[in-house]
Amino acid sequence: MNMTLFRRSFKKRRRSLAWWAVGMLLLAIMYTALYPSIKDVYSQMDQFPEDILKAFGLEGIGDLGTASGYLQVELFSFMGPIVVIAFGAVLGVGAIASSECSGEMELLLANPISRTTVVVQRFLAMLAFIVLLSGVLWFGLVVGTPFDVWPGLNQWNLIEAVLSLIFLGWAFGSLALALSAITGSSGLSYAIVVAIALTTFILNSFSQIIPDLEGMKWVSPFYYYTGSNPLTDGLNWWHALVPLGITVTAFAISLFAFNRRDLKSPD
């Protein structure tokens, strides 16, 4: 297969990817630098009410003052998912809807190239970008290992936690791709992705503390992301199948929708 579009995606987004990577690296280094001075404060969070810990997905992750507890609270429960989901949404919407609104897609398809090829190669580029950004996060955390910043942190579990973050980013990036293929609208696609992310995050949080909503956790990607506590217990590969399934399904919808829809006129 000719991977010209895949390579062009890297060339087109190399500057924005570099800025995202710098931001992610600084985020990881910041949390690495802060941990030695505030770990005692976090050890006191175990005294918080059980319902609060459940609501934020912090129950059962061990001593919150440990390296794994701190990273789960500060990075993998909030900032990590926010950055990776936002990045995936930008890539997913940009692959079709933004390109369509700018007129680039019309010029691209004027060449002897199929819509399927466009979707496949830009989808693969999106997956690769998310892996690279998450890899930068992992690198920024590993920098602290030789300096004994993370005593007791299982390095393989850290890799599995980053993998879980990658799968979450793939799922939401693919949803953004599918929505942009269906609607052809950047604004609408962003709005729906944000609404889905917020709704499913809230459902997962509330399901931990409201018995009547316990069954709702099964529809939230965030439950499968944090439910197995990969930083302490390792990745639950059965849980990982859910975001991977969302990724594959959304990709199939993207192919179907974009091949059957007329292009919108450029803005």
N, C-alpha and C positions, 0 to 999 in steps of 0.2 A: 504494500500500500504506500502511495505517495504521501508523506507526512509534511508536506509544505505548509499547510495551514497550522499544524501543530507547532512547527518551528517559528512561524510568523507570529503566533500567539505569544511566544516567549520574547521575541524581538519587540513586539508592540508594547508589551506590559513590563519590560525589564526595569524601567525606572520606577513605576508604581510598586512593583514587587520588591525592589530594593528598599523603598521607603517603608513598606509594610514590614519587611524583614528587620530593618533597623529598629522600628518601634517595638516589635516583638522581642528582639534581643535585649533592648533596654529594659523592657518590662521584666524579663527573666532575671537580668542582672540586678535590678532594683530589689526584687523579692529575695534574691540570694544574699544581697548585702544587708538587708534588714533583719533577716532571721536571727542571727546570733544575739542581737540586742533586744528583741521582743519575744523570744520564745517563752520566757517565763510568764509574760502576760497571757499568751495563748494557752498555757497550761491551766490557767484559772477558768477558761471557758467551759471546762468539763462540769463546772458547777451550775451552768445555765439550765433552765427547765428543759426536761426531755422533749416537750412538744416543739420548742424553738429549735433544738438540734435536729429534730426530724424534719421540720419545715424547710430547713436549709440543706438537707441531705447530709448532715454531719453526724448522725447517730451511727455508732458501730465502726467508726474509722480509727478507733484507738485514742490514745492521749493526744489532744489537740496541740499540745506543746511539742510533740515530736515533729520531725521533718515532714513525714507523710501527712500528719494532721494539719500542719501549717500550710503546706502546698495545696491540700484539698480545699481548705477554707479560703485561702487568698487567691489561688490561681486557677485550679481546675474546676471549682464550682461556679466562678463568676467571670473573671477577666479573660481567662483562656477561651471559654465558649463564646463570649461576646465578640472577641476579636476574630476568631476562626469562622463563626457564623456570618459575621458582617463581611469578611473577606470572601467567603463562599457565595454570598448573595450578590456581591459586586461582580464576581466572575460569572456567575450563572446568568444574571440579567444582561451583563455586557456581551455574553456570547451570542445572543440573538437580538433581544429587544433594543438594547442601546445601539447595536450595530445597524439595526433596521431603521431606527429613528434618525440616525445620522446620515443615512443614504449609502453607507458602506456595503450593506448586505446586497442591495440592488446591483451595485457595480460588481461585487464578488460573484453573484450568480449569473451575471452576463457572460462569464467565462465558462468553459466546458467543465463544470464541477457540479456535482449533485448536492441537493440539500442534505441528504444523509451524510455525505462526507463532511460537510460543514459542521453538523451537529456532533458527529462522532469525534472529530479531531479537536474541536473546542471543548467537548466534554472531557476528553483525555487530558487536555492542557489544564483544565480546571482541577482535576484530580491531582495532577503533578504539582501545581502551584500550592495546593493545600498541604500536600506532603512536605514541600520545601519550607513553607512557613512554620509548620509544626516542628520540623527538624531544627529550625533556628531556635525555637523555644526550648527544645531538649538540649541543644548545645549550650544555650545560655545558663541552664540549670546545672549541667555537668561541669561547667567551669568551676563551680564551687566545691566539687568533690575533692580535688587534690589538697584543698585548704581545710578540709574536714568541716565544711559548713553544714553538711547533711549527714551527721552521724546516725547510723542505723537505717538509712534509707536504702531499700533494695533497688539496685540500679535496673534490674530486669523489670520490676514492677513499674518503675518510672517510664521505661520504654512502652510498657503495655498501657499505661495511663495516656501517654501521648498518642498511641495507636487509637485508643478509644476516642480521643479528641479529633483525630483525623477522620474517623468514621462519622462522627457527628457533623463535622464540617462538610464531608461529602454529601450527607443526607440533605442538609439545608441548601447547599450549593446546587444539588440536582433538582430540588424543589423549585428553586429560583429559575433554573434552566427550563423546567417544564412549564412554569407559569409564563415565562417570557415567550416560549414557543406557542403557547395557547393564545395569549392576549396580544403580543407584539407591543405591549406598553411597558416602559421602564417603571414609571411611577406606580402603576397598579401592581406590577409584579413585586416591587419592593414592599409596598404596603401589605400585601397578602403574606409575604414571607415573614415580615416583622410580626404581624398579627398571629401567625401560626407559632412562631418561636415564643412569644410572650404567653399565649394561651396555654401551650403545652408545658411551659416552665411552671406557670401558676398551678395548673392541674396537678403536676407532679408534686409540688410543694404542699398543696392543700390535701392531697390524697394521703400524705404521711401523718396528718394530724386530725382529719375529719373521717371517722369510720365510714360514713355513708358515701364518701368519695373514693374509698380505697381502690375500687375497681378501675377508676379512671387513670391510674398510673400506667396501666397497660397500653394506653394510647399515646403516651408521651415518650418521645425519643430521649428525653432527659433521664427517665427512669433507667433505660437500658445503658445510658452513658455512665451514670454514677452508681446505679443500684448494686453493682458487684464490688464497689470500692477497690478499683484496680491498684491504687497506690499501696494498699495494705494487703489485699487478698489476691491480687493478680486479675487479669482480664477474664471475664466470663464470656467465652466464645459463643455461647448460645445467645447471650444478650447482644453480642456484636452482630449477629445475623440480622437483627431488626434494622439498624441504620443502613447496613449493606443492602438489605432487601428494599428499603425506601429508595436508595440510590439507583438500583437496577430498574425498579418500577418507574421512577420519575424519568430516567433516561429513555425508557421505552415509550413513555407518553410524549416526551419531547420529539422523538423521531416521528411518531404518528401524527402529532398535531402540526408540526412545522411542514411536513410534506403535504398536508392537506389544506393549508391556509394560504390565502393570498397575502402578499407582502403589503404592509401599510406604506403609505406615502411618507417620505421624510418630513420631519418637523420643519 
